[in-house]
Amino acid sequence: MGQFYQLKDPIARKEIAEQFGITLANLSQILNFKRNGSNAEKIREMAKRKGAVLMSPDLEQKAETIKILDSKGKTERIVNLKK
């Protein structure tokens, strides 16, 4: 999975879509870098100004421990992934 902009505010998403005359689905594709039309960079810049955060696999935190659960949801053991 590559980088993408995360914009959770539904009001901001709607404002951007209306201002550029695009659908919310198209906005999502632009923020996920699946569409790169003529206005895509302008739309991403506006999303950043309205609070969007660039997410990248390099920036995501990885779990250091994992809990192994039984069928009832109780912890059976804990596995440490830290090297």
C-alpha positions as CSV (number, residue, x, y, z in Angstrom):
1,M,0.0,0.0,0.0
2,G,1.4,3.4,-1.0
3,Q,1.0,6.8,0.5
4,F,-2.4,8.5,0.8
5,Y,-4.0,11.5,2.5
6,Q,-6.3,10.8,5.4
7,L,-9.1,13.4,5.8
8,K,-11.7,12.3,8.3
9,D,-13.8,15.5,8.5
10,P,-16.9,14.9,6.4
11,I,-17.7,18.6,6.1
12,A,-14.3,19.4,4.8
13,R,-14.5,16.5,2.3
14,K,-17.9,17.8,1.1
15,E,-16.6,21.4,0.8
16,I,-13.6,20.3,-1.3
17,A,-15.8,18.1,-3.6
18,E,-18.3,20.9,-4.1
19,Q,-15.6,23.5,-4.8
20,F,-14.0,21.4,-7.5
21,G,-17.2,19.9,-8.9
22,I,-16.3,16.3,-8.2
23,T,-17.9,13.4,-6.4
24,L,-16.9,12.2,-2.9
25,A,-15.8,9.0,-4.5
26,N,-13.6,10.8,-6.9
27,L,-12.1,12.8,-4.0
28,S,-11.2,9.6,-2.2
29,Q,-9.5,8.3,-5.3
30,I,-7.5,11.6,-5.6
31,L,-6.5,11.4,-1.9
32,N,-5.4,7.8,-2.4
33,F,-3.3,8.8,-5.4
34,K,-5.3,6.6,-7.8
35,R,-6.3,9.6,-9.9
36,N,-3.8,12.3,-11.0
37,G,-5.9,14.7,-13.1
38,S,-5.1,18.3,-13.7
39,N,-6.6,19.5,-10.4
40,A,-5.4,16.6,-8.3
41,E,-2.5,18.5,-6.8
42,K,-4.7,21.5,-6.0
43,I,-7.2,19.2,-4.4
44,R,-4.6,17.5,-2.2
45,E,-3.2,20.9,-1.2
46,M,-6.6,22.1,-0.1
47,A,-7.1,18.8,1.8
48,K,-3.8,19.5,3.6
49,R,-5.0,23.0,4.6
50,K,-8.3,21.5,5.9
51,G,-6.5,18.9,8.1
52,A,-5.5,16.0,5.9
53,V,-2.6,14.0,7.0
54,L,-0.2,12.2,4.6
55,M,0.0,8.5,5.6
56,S,2.9,6.4,4.3
57,P,4.0,2.8,5.0
58,D,7.3,4.2,6.3
59,L,5.5,6.4,8.8
60,E,3.1,3.8,10.1
61,Q,3.9,2.3,13.5
62,K,4.4,-1.4,13.6
63,A,3.3,-3.6,16.5
64,E,6.1,-4.9,18.7
65,T,3.9,-7.4,20.5
66,I,1.0,-9.6,19.5
67,K,-1.5,-11.2,21.8
68,I,-2.6,-14.8,20.8
69,L,-6.2,-15.2,21.9
70,D,-8.3,-18.4,22.5
71,S,-11.8,-18.9,21.1
72,K,-13.3,-17.0,24.0
73,G,-11.0,-13.9,23.5
74,K,-8.8,-14.6,26.5
75,T,-5.0,-14.1,26.1
76,E,-3.2,-17.4,25.7
77,R,0.2,-16.0,25.2
78,I,2.0,-12.8,24.1
79,V,4.6,-12.9,21.3
80,N,7.3,-10.2,21.3
81,L,8.4,-9.2,17.7
82,K,11.2,-6.9,18.8
83,K,14.5,-8.0,17.5
